[in-house]
Amino acid sequence: PGPSPEAHWEQFSAAFAESHDDYAEIRIDPTIYRGYKAALWEYTYSEGGTKLHAYNLGFVTSDFGFALNFQSHAENWNGSHALFELFKAVFQVPT
């Protein structure tokens, strides 16, 4: 993703919007994940008639860029946050 995960998500968001008519960006926020520079992109879109809500956590290590993409049906979004937190907690950055 280059040196700025936030800038990368901003570019990717624009491209994603071109191929998803009902795409809505909620936010792209800079953050830190396990000490790494990161950005959290939150958005909604539809796929196959299903409304989806997603988080995409992008971060950069010294060797790699990662994207932890998490999504659920929009109607299940509020109940899915614990699962996203677990997903982030168990992910292991390769060494």
N, C-alpha and C positions, 0 to 999 in steps of 0.2 A: 503493500500500500504506500510505499514511500515514507518520508519522514513524518508525515502528518496523517494519522488515521482519520481525523476530522475532515480534512480537505479531501481525502480519498472518498469518504462516504458522501460528501456533498456532490462530487462528480458522479459517483455511482447512482445516487438518488435521481439525478437528472436523467441518466440513461434508463433507469428502471421505470421512471414515469412515462417515457416514450413508448414502452411496450405494455403498460398496464393502465388502461383508461381510468380506472377508479382509484388509482394510487393516491394516498395522502400521507405526506411526511408529517409526523408529529413533532419530532425533534432530532437533532444531531448534537450531542453534548460531549465536550471533551471530558475525559475522566482518567483515572489510573486503575489498572487491573494488575494485581500482584507486582506492583512496582514498575510496570511498563506503561508507557504513554499509550492511551487508548481513546476510543470514541464510541459512544452508544447511539445507534441509529434506531429510532422507533418509528414504525409506519404501519399502515393498513393497506390492503389491496384484496382483490378477489381472484380466485383461481377456480375454474370449473364451476362457477356459480356459488362458491363458498367464500364468505367474507373471512379474511384472515387478519390477524394482528401479530406483529413481529418485533423482536429485538434483534439487532445484529451488533455484537460487541467486537470491534476490530482493535487489534493491538499489534505492536511491533516489538520484537526482541532484537538482540544484536544480529541474529542470523535469519530470522523468518518474520513474516507477517501472518497473522491469524484472523479468522472471522468465526466467532461463535454465534451461529444463526439459530434463533429459537423462535418458533411461531406456534400459534394455536388458533382454533376457531375463535372468531371475535367474541362470541357469546360465552366462551370459557376463559377469556383473558384474565379477568380479575382473580380467578381461582388458580391461575397457573404460575403466579410469581414465585411461589415456594419451589416449584420444579426448576425454574430458571436459576434461582439462587443455588440450588443443588448442582445443577449443570456447571455453573461457574466454579463451584467449590471443588468438584471432582476432576475437572479438566487438568491435565498435566502437560506443562510446556516441555517439549522434547529438549534434552540436553546434549 
